[in-house]
């Protein structure tokens, strides 16, 4: 059973390509994934030709459902949703799978195409709150397009263009395939709807495409969320994929053989969609339907929370020594960075919340731990450039000095890394001055003027200004081009 600090929620997603169980626990705005397992049942395979789920796929899905129902009970899941999408919705024998699920105690929600689209759009918004463009969710049996803007889902449409249906549609040749997609897009009123806007990629086949491109480009940060592919990148991939050997595809980390088999079809569809929608670029979202279902059930106040700050605060609480210290640090160093843009200020806040995450590591590796957490943490609402800035701040604050560890210089500009270094030095000063306690931060303050960096404190607190604090004060002042001065506060 759970025996945990917060309840566990789970979703069983009966998709056209896979059946998956995901168990979540943690802050409602961005709970952590405790467990994630999928079975590639292929329910939508052959559906277009026969109108039914083939017996082998049906049996595979039934076995998966029995296992997932058992796991959910054993894990003490308090809220369990079971949803089914296009394959079950469209198949003549889809009711057999629903009956099997119900015999296992699972209440299946059969989502309509519009409900799928809405959930996919909200999934992207949960991870990229400022998303403004078209979401494309490519499943095994259907494709959903969703217009997202200003934190909300607007128009949406569903097409029978799942990746398992594409091979049959492409048999008549590329020109016939493009005409078909173009006609569907035009009839639905979506021609040119993405002009100049990003196209957000949701679904395992498109995420697999991003993994492939990362490998081919030797990209230094293997995080698919927020990875961008331009129309030219996609054109290049469409020409490259047919010539890739199975051995080369096996070198792509995280690319299953079942996903590898869909790459050419997923790329062909994406190329045509971008042409007709007019989208300027693509952005991969690691979040989709399942996360959208969770996000859609939140109240407006919780939905409005910044997912990066929520996750960083939780990580700091779990790994740090002083739970409230991160927010105090942020307030304490903020006067030094009053002119920053909002995007930089939220990164600085996240760095403060994570400033203590390396303390359990061997002292020789604390800075390295900070970089690893920043770069490879399961963050959303943050791109590779921002991850690099966060990593630089933690590297410096945890004793890594002023150097730039690899691969940060490949991800962010020198100016951005210099700014992040100054955040790290300021955090480092605050931590040493306070010893992780609230009082010293609440009674002292930083004052910045044209020439000086003042550390203001009460005369009674003068004892806190020891040799280590004086040294860190001087280091920060030098980085900011100022003279360090200790000031007495009355």
C-alpha positions, -999 to 999 in steps of 0.1 A, spaced: 0 0 0 10 36 -4 18 47 31 29 80 15 28 117 22 5 124 -8 -21 103 -27 -12 84 -58 -31 89 -91 -29 67 -121 -40 66 -157 -44 35 -179 -43 47 -215 -57 22 -240 -43 37 -272 -43 25 -308 -6 16 -306 1 9 -270 -16 2 -237 1 21 -208 0 25 -171 14 57 -155 13 62 -117 18 98 -104 25 112 -69 35 147 -58 23 183 -62 -10 183 -82 4 209 -106 33 187 -117 33 153 -100 63 130 -104 60 97 -123 64 68 -99 58 41 -125 55 39 -162 50 8 -183 36 2 -218 27 -28 -239 28 -23 -277 -4 -41 -283 -10 -25 -318 -48 -24 -314 -51 -2 -345 -30 -24 -368 -51 -36 -396 -82 -18 -383 -86 2 -416 -87 -30 -436 -109 -52 -413 -128 -28 -391 -118 -49 -361 -90 -54 -336 -72 -86 -345 -73 -114 -319 -36 -114 -311 -36 -76 -303 -68 -80 -283 -53 -108 -263 -21 -88 -257 -41 -58 -245 -62 -80 -221 -31 -94 -205 -17 -58 -201 -50 -46 -185 -50 -75 -160 -14 -67 -150 -20 -29 -148 -52 -33 -127 -32 -56 -103 -3 -31 -101 -26 -1 -94 -42 -20 -65 -9 -31 -50 5 5 -53 -24 19 -33 -35 41 -61 -63 64 -48 -75 78 -81 -75 56 -113 -88 66 -147 -89 42 -176 -93 58 -210 -96 44 -245 -91 62 -278 -95 58 -315 -89 20 -320 -114 9 -293 -137 37 -304 -137 27 -341 -134 -11 -339 -164 -34 -343 -151 -55 -314 -139 -27 -292 -166 -36 -268 -149 -69 -260 -119 -50 -246 -141 -26 -226 -159 -57 -212 -126 -72 -202 -115 -40 -185 -148 -38 -166 -144 -74 -154 -111 -63 -139 -128 -35 -120 -118 -8 -145 -143 18 -156 -134 27 -191 -139 63 -205 -143 60 -242 -129 94 -254 -143 110 -285 -119 126 -310 -127 160 -296 -120 149 -261 -87 134 -272 -78 167 -289 -87 188 -258 -66 165 -235 -36 167 -258 -38 205 -260 -41 208 -222 -12 184 -219 10 207 -239 -2 237 -219 6 220 -186 42 217 -197 46 248 -219 22 273 -203 29 300 -229 24 277 -259 9 296 -288 3 275 -319 -10 242 -332 -8 210 -312 -6 178 -333 -11 146 -314 -3 116 -335 -16 83 -321 -19 49 -336 -54 54 -349 -59 92 -352 -44 126 -355 -57 155 -334 -50 191 -342 -56 217 -315 -52 255 -314 -37 266 -281 -33 302 -271 -33 323 -239 -33 293 -217 -64 277 -232 -76 253 -258 -95 267 -287 -105 249 -320 -98 212 -323 -103 185 -349 -97 148 -352 -87 129 -383 -84 91 -390 -47 96 -397 -30 75 -370 5 62 -377 -9 26 -381 -32 38 -409 -6 58 -428 11 28 -446 -21 19 -464 -27 56 -473 8 59 -488 6 29 -510 -9 50 -539 22 72 -539 34 104 -523 14 128 -545 -19 110 -539 -10 109 -501 -3 147 -501 -36 154 -520 -55 133 -495 -40 151 -464 -44 185 -481 -81 178 -489 -88 167 -453 -71 198 -439 -89 222 -463 -123 206 -457 -118 209 -419 -110 246 -423 -74 243 -411 -55 253 -442 -29 279 -432 -41 280 -396 -6 276 -383 10 303 -404 41 315 -387 33 296 -355 50 266 -339 36 231 -343 38 212 -310 46 175 -315 28 150 -293 29 112 -296 55 84 -295 62 84 -332 71 120 -334 91 119 -302 110 90 -318 117 112 -347 132 138 -324 154 111 -307 167 101 -342 175 137 -351 194 142 -318 215 111 -325 222 121 -361 231 157 -351 251 146 -321 230 170 -299 247 175 -265 215 173 -244 193 142 -249 161 157 -236 133 156 -261 110 180 -243 112 214 -260 135 201 -287 129 219 -320 129 206 -356 126 230 -385 108 222 -417 142 218 -433 153 194 -406 122 173 -413 128 174 -450 164 162 -444 151 134 -421 125 123 -447 154 118 -472 177 101 -446 154 76 -429 150 52 -459 187 48 -461 193 41 -424 202 5 -415 187 -14 -386 221 -13 -369 222 25 -371 187 27 -358 196 5 -329 222 31 -319 194 56 -311 189 56 -274 153 49 -264 141 41 -299 122 8 -298 119 -14 -329 82 -7 -331 87 30 -331 116 28 -356 91 11 -380 68 41 -379 95 68 -385 91 71 -423 53 73 -421 54 98 -392 78 120 -411 58 119 -443 27 130 -425 45 158 -407 60 172 -439 26 175 -455 10 189 -424 36 217 -421 31 226 -457 -6 230 -454 -7 245 -419 21 269 -426 38 263 -393 73 279 -389 89 252 -367 81 223 -345 85 219 -308 84 185 -291 63 181 -260 69 152 -236 34 158 -222 3 149 -240 -31 132 -234 -24 117 -200 -9 148 -185 -37 168 -201 -63 147 -183 -46 154 -150 -42 191 -158 -79 194 -169 -90 183 -135 -72 210 -116 -88 242 -103 -79 275 -120 -55 286 -92 -35 254 -93 -34 254 -131 -19 289 -130 11 278 -110 45 278 -128 54 241 -133 91 248 -132 89 266 -98 65 239 -84 89 211 -94 120 229 -82 104 237 -49 95 200 -45 129 188 -55 145 212 -31 122 200 -3 131 164 -10 169 168 -14 178 199 6 184 205 43 162 236 49 129 235 31 121 272 33 156 284 24 152 286 -14 124 312 -14 143 332 13 174 331 -8 155 343 -39 142 373 -20 176 381 -5 195 382 -38 167 397 -59 179 434 -53 211 426 -73 191 416 -104 162 441 -104 165 448 -142 162 412 -153 134 400 -176 107 378 -161 121 347 -179 155 352 -162 139 360 -128 120 327 -128 152 308 -137 170 325 -108 141 316 -85 144 280 -96 182 280 -90 176 293 -54 151 265 -48 176 239 -60 206 255 -44 210 228 -17 203 197 -38 240 187 -39 248 187 -2 245 149 2 271 143 -25 308 139 -18 321 175 -16 343 169 -46 312 162 -67 286 186 -54 290 210 -83 288 181 -107 256 169 -90 240 203 -94 248 204 -131 234 169 -136 201 178 -118 197 210 -138 204 195 -172 187 161 -168 160 168 -143 124 161 -154 116 198 -157 90 214 -180 84 250 -189 121 252 -197 142 248 -229 178 236 -234 192 272 -231 174 277 -198 186 243 -185 222 254 -192 217 287 -173 202 268 -144 231 243 -145 257 271 -145 241 287 -115 241 255 -95 276 246 -106 289 279 -92 267 279 -61 279 244 -52 316 253 -53 324 248 -90 339 282 -94 337 304 -125 345 278 -151 318 266 -176 314 228 -175 306 209 -207 282 211 -225 268 244 -213 287 265 -237 270 246 -266 236 254 -252 237 290 -240 255 322 -248 285 335 -229 264 364 -216 237 341 -203 262 319 -186 279 349 -171 246 361 -156 239 326 -143 274 325 -127 265 358 -108 233 341 -95 254 312 -83 279 335 -65 251 354 -48 234 322 -37 267 309 -24 272 341 -3 237 339 11 241 303 21 275 308 38 263 339 56 231 323 70 243 288 76 209 278 60 190 296 87 161 320 81 171 347 107 203 360 92 187 364 57 157 381 72 179 406 91 205 414 65 203 427 29 223 434 -2 226 469 -15 239 477 -50 249 511 -63 271 524 -91 303 514 -74 296 492 -44 281 460 -34 270 465 2 261 438 27 239 455 52 235 440 87 227 449 123 256 457 146 244 428 168 248 404 138 284 415 130 297 382 142 282 365 111 306 384 89 335 359 92 364 352 69 345 329 46 316 353 42 340 382 35 357 362 9 325 352 -9 313 388 -6 344 400 -24 341 373 -51 305 383 -59 314 420 -59 343 414 -83 320 394 -107 296 424 -107 324 450 -111 318 465 -77 337 471 -44 325 450 -14 314 470 16 299 459 49 272 483 60 256 487 94 218 486 95 200 505 122 
